[in-house]
Amino acid sequence: MENILFIIFDIFNFGWVAFLWGFTLKNYNTLPERIPVHFDMEGKADGFGGKIYAFLMPVLALGLYVLFVYGVRHPEGTNFPVEITDQNMNAQFLIMKIGLRILFVVLAIIFTNIQDYMFRSAADDQAKPKISFAAIFLSVVLFTPALLFIAHLFK
């Protein structure tokens, strides 16, 4: 049952990467030549570049997906915050496999939000992000210590 859930999770995550690529390809031709590529914590564009930068988020998402899939398929080659022993190996590998998949969902949501906001703000200077950058920052900053805490519980 565990493997079936992981396969479903992996398909879902790959679907998210495919959606991000499709969204980018669909909207690429409507972008102006100069688009916002960086935003401050308030969501205001403070860096601009050519529209080729529209592919940055899909490339990052695909790269992270490949890296995470490799990590969950070969957990023995991954760094852990605790020493791996015969007694804790299965629990630590399971925590890592679940944690990486959940982390990818969080990152995929972030990348999709940034991509959407980048495209909308290219057309409208007054556009607002659907998810605030502060919420995005907190989600990543709080997720990592929580995962490390769980790993230490099962050391």
N, C-alpha and C positions, 0 to 999 in steps of 0.2 A: 504494500500500500504506500509506503514511504517513497519508493521509486516512482510510482505513478504520479504522486503529488509533485515530486521534483520535476518530472517530465512536463507536466501541465504548467508548472511555474516557468520552466525554461521556454516553452512554446509561447506563453504569454509575454515573457520578456523579449523574446525575439520579435514577436508581433509588434511590440511597442517600438522597437528599433525600426522595423519595416514601416510602421505608421509615420515615424519621424522623417524617414527618407521620402515617403510618398507625399507628405505634407510639404516638404521642402521643394521637391520637384514640381509639384502642382502649382505652387505659388512663386516659384523662382522668376518666371518671366514677367510677373507683375511688379517686381521690386524695382525701385529706382537704382541708378548706378552707384549711389552712395547710401549706405545703410548704417544704422547704429550697431556697433559690435560690442560695446561695453557700457554698463550702467552702474551708477553709484548706488549706495544702499537705499536711497529714496526712490530709485527707479528712473532717474533722469539720465539720458544718454550723455556720456562724457567721452566717448571714443567712436570714431566712424571709420569705415573702410569700404572697399569695393563689394559688390554684391556676391562675389565668390565666397566671402565669409559666411554666407548663408549655409554653406555646407559644413561649417565647423562643428555644430552640435551633432548632426548625424554621424560625422566621422568619429567624434569623441564617444558617442553612444555605442557605435559599432565596435570600436577599439576596447571599450570597457566591457562590453558584452563578451567579446572573445576572451579577454583576460579573466573575467569572472568564471566563464564556463571552463576554461583551463584550470583555474583554481579549484573549483568544486569537483572536477574529474580527477585531479591529482593533489589531494589535500596533504599528502606526505611531503610535498615540496613547498608547502606554504609556511610562512612564519606564524607562530602562535604566541600569545602573551604569557603562556604557561608552558612548563616542560611537558612534553608528550610522553606518557608512559603506557604500558600495556593496560593499566587499569582505567586511564582516562581517555585513551585514544578514540574510542567510539563516540563518547559524549562530545569531545572537542571537535571531531570531524563533523558530527551532526550540527553542532552550534555554528560552525563555520559555513557549512552548506546552506543552512537556513539564513544565517546572517548575510552572506553575500547576495543571496537571491532577494532578500528584502531591501538591502542597500541598493541593489540595482533598480528596484522599483522606485525608490525614493529619488535616485539620480535621474531616472527616465522621466519622472514627473517634473523634476527641475529643468532638465534639458528641453522638454516639450513646452513648459511655461516660458522659458527664455526665448525659444525659437518663435513661439506665437507672439510674444511681446515685441521681439525684434522686428517681425514682419508688420505688426500693427503700428508700431511707433515709426516705422519707415514711411508709412502713409499718413500718420496723424501724430503730430508732436504732443498732443494732449492725451494720448492713450495711456492707460494704466495697466500694470501687470495684473493678471488674474490671481496670482498668488504673490504676496509681498516678498521682497527680497529678504526682509528680516525673518519671516517665517521659514523661508528656504534655508537661510544660514543656521537658524536654530535647529531645524530638523536634522541637518547633517552633524552639527556640533553635539547635539544631545544623543543621537543614535550611536555614535562611536563609543562614548563611555558606557552606555547601557550594554552594548555588546561585550565590551571588555569585562564589565562587572559580571555578566552571565558566565563568561568563560572562566573567570576566577572562582565562581561558585562551584564549578565542576572540575576543579583541578585535582 
